[in-house]
Amino acid sequence: MAEGHKLEIFRGLVKFKSNTQKIWGVLAFLTLITVVEVAFGIIKPAILTGTYILGMKLLNWIFIILTLVKAYYIAWDFMHLRDEKSALRRAIVWTPIFLVMYLVFILLVEADYIHNIYKDGFVTWNF
Amino acid sequence: MDTTITTGEEENVWGGGNRPLGASYGKLMMWFFLVSDALTFSGFLAAYGFSRFKFMETWPIADEVFTHFPGFHGVDAPMYYVAFMTFVLIMSSVTMVLAVDAGHKMKKNAVTWYMFATIIGGAMFVGSQAWEWATFIQGDFGALETKGGRILQFVDSDTGKRAAIADFSSVIPDDRVEHEKKNGIWYYNEKALPSYSINEVTQGFQENLNIVIRTEVLNEEGEKTILTREESLQKIKSAVMVVEGANLVRNEYGSRLFADFFFFITGFHGFHVFSGVMINLIIFFNVVIGTYEKRGHYEMVEKVGLYWHFVDLVWVFVFTFFYLV
């Protein structure tokens, strides 16, 4: 399989000469994302914490999206999913994504409901 | 090239040796395991999200909890250490993938050294996590707990910084000492007494006019609410006990569930890293004694590599949801 590595990332924008080179390139990219995340986490720009999208701070959306980007490159380049057959890749990726989205949707909606009960209801808990 | 059809008519379909989806049996099974393990972790993180949404207005702020860096005592360093840990784990993932790459080229020495570096990286991560746990369990400022189980922390209103209960509590001479098993024959150990009793903290609070209370409630800017001196004097009456550090029942940082999830999720992840290091060790020794050289391929390194990258992958999510968001 050594010769079967796909050496392009960013949809062909960056093409590496060898697999080793690609690994270091992906490391640089992942490190950059982590640095950006930590910098945002410490500075917390007011414009990002003050803006809400779908009930969540824009900053948190940025964190989640950057995390998914990191996860993508770890799975695609470190775990060689890029080199696997597309059917295997889809089976591995979409099964958990579907189940997790389903679970998260149910749990968060339910949690928000309980939160409102605590807030508006007759249960005293903050004393 | 992206097809699922297995060619090779010389093979008997039921005779084994087929490679459905172009992956060997071992690799496919590792992927099955990783998918199911990913769902386990997702379950934990979703439960964390549930509790966090439920207590949206009172959840602790992570970068006020994890502010320590080894060797820099008293320096406020939010998240630097955990960022370092993240980097260590990504780095060990890189050496792992380099080991896999060297394995494809049948370079035994390179595989050996890259595996060794991976093991060192993993051990560093587990050690860092142990340190993180120890710091978390020990706590730093101390707090009071109210009848309703809420946490009251203290702030110096002159500087706006957190005040430790040790800084302002008065010492009331008291003959109440912790009972130890060696001092009695029919009692067992009692739970550790806090460094200061509730009376000492309360009295010290009344004497130090600059100390005010910080509640769990988040204000509109997303920061913890700081009460005025008058409100604080009123609020402290509801306190029933002193809390120092963290355990599974209560913690000085705020919501009880925060510490529970911290121990549970990072603990479960740390256990994965630990087992990963152990498995890497086994593979490392196999590489050294030339097992895979004789076998003619280094696919075992690749399979273990998948597990190791998965551990890194999970940490990326734990890092986001526990420390950043």
Interface residues (C-beta under 8 A of the other chain):
Chain A: M1 A2 N19 T20 I23 W24 L27 L30 T31 T34 V35 E37 V38 F40 G41 I42 T49 K57 N60 F63 I64 L66 T67 K70 A71 I74 A75 D77 F78 M79 H80 E84 K85 S86 A87 L88 A91 I92 T95 P96 L99 V100 L103 V104 L107 L108 E110 A111 D112 I114 H115 Y118 K119 T124 W125 N126 F127
Chain B: M1 D2 T3 T4 L21 G22 A23 L28 W31 L34 V35 A38 L39 S42 G43 A46 A47 G49 F50 S51 R52 F53 K54 F55 M56 E57 T58 D63 P78 M79 Y80 A83 T86 F87 I90 M91 S93 V94 M96 V97 L98 V100 D101 H104 K105 T146 K147 G148 R150 E216 V217 G222 S238 E302 G305 L306 H309 F310 D312 L313 V316 F317 F319 T320 Y323 L324 V325
